[in-house]
Amino acid sequence: MQLDACNLPFTAIGNSELGGWFEKSVRCPNCGEAHTLEFGTKRTMHTDGTWSDPVTCKSTAFYRCGNKTYMAGVGGRYLPGLEEA
C-alpha cells in the first residue's frame, strides 16, 4: 500500500523514535549527498500592533533535494533514518 504524505491527516513520532541532535546538514537517503538544513521563522506581535523582525525557529528542520522539500527533524533531533552529514 502506498500513501501520499500530503493527504495524511497527521504524523506522530515519539521521543524514543527520534535520532541524534541536528546541526547544519543531513545525509539524504534519496541521493546520498549532504544537504543544508533549513528552518522556518517566527514573528511576534508587539503591544503596539506591529510585528517583530523574523527570528529563526529551529523547532522544525527541512532540507531540499532536487525540486522537493523534506522534513528532517523536530525539537532539535532528526527524524528516524536521518543523520548528520
C-alpha positions as CSV (number, residue, x, y, z in Angstrom):
1,M,0.0,0.0,0.0
2,Q,1.4,3.4,-1.0
3,L,0.3,6.5,0.8
4,D,0.5,10.1,-0.3
5,A,2.1,12.1,2.5
6,C,0.3,15.2,1.5
7,N,-3.0,13.6,2.2
8,L,-2.2,12.1,5.6
9,P,-4.2,13.7,8.5
10,F,-1.2,13.8,10.9
11,T,2.1,12.3,11.7
12,A,3.0,11.1,15.2
13,I,6.6,10.5,16.2
14,G,7.6,9.6,19.8
15,N,10.7,10.9,21.5
16,S,12.1,7.4,21.7
17,E,11.9,7.3,17.8
18,L,13.9,10.4,17.2
19,G,17.5,10.3,16.2
20,G,20.5,12.5,17.2
21,W,20.6,16.2,17.6
22,F,20.8,18.1,14.3
23,E,23.5,20.6,13.5
24,K,23.8,22.0,10.0
25,S,23.3,19.3,7.4
26,V,21.7,16.0,6.7
27,R,22.7,12.9,4.7
28,C,19.9,12.5,2.1
29,P,18.5,8.9,2.0
30,N,17.4,9.6,-1.6
31,C,20.7,10.7,-3.3
32,G,23.3,10.1,-0.6
33,E,24.5,13.7,-0.7
34,A,24.7,16.2,2.1
35,H,22.0,18.9,2.2
36,T,22.0,22.0,4.3
37,L,19.2,22.2,6.9
38,E,16.7,25.0,6.5
39,F,14.5,26.4,9.3
40,G,11.3,28.4,9.4
41,T,11.0,31.8,11.0
42,K,8.6,33.2,13.6
43,R,7.5,36.7,14.4
44,T,5.7,38.1,17.4
45,M,3.3,41.0,17.6
46,H,4.3,43.9,19.8
47,T,1.8,45.6,22.1
48,D,1.6,48.5,19.7
49,G,0.3,46.1,16.9
50,T,3.5,46.0,14.9
51,W,5.4,42.7,14.1
52,S,8.9,41.9,15.3
53,D,11.6,41.1,12.8
54,P,11.7,37.4,11.8
55,V,13.7,35.1,14.1
56,T,14.9,31.7,13.1
57,C,12.8,28.9,14.7
58,K,14.7,25.6,14.9
59,S,11.8,23.6,16.2
60,T,11.3,22.0,12.7
61,A,14.1,21.4,10.2
62,F,13.7,20.8,6.4
63,Y,16.1,20.1,3.5
64,R,15.8,20.2,-0.2
65,C,16.8,17.5,-2.7
66,G,16.2,18.3,-6.3
67,N,12.8,20.1,-6.6
68,K,11.4,18.6,-3.4
69,T,11.4,19.6,0.2
70,Y,11.6,17.0,3.0
71,M,11.1,17.3,6.8
72,A,14.4,16.4,8.6
73,G,13.7,16.8,12.3
74,V,11.7,18.2,15.1
75,G,12.7,19.6,18.5
76,G,16.3,19.7,17.5
77,R,16.5,16.0,16.7
78,Y,16.5,14.1,13.4
79,L,13.5,12.0,12.2
80,P,14.1,8.3,12.2
81,G,16.5,7.2,9.5
82,L,18.3,10.5,9.1
83,E,21.7,11.6,10.4
84,E,24.2,14.4,10.3
85,A,26.2,14.6,7.1
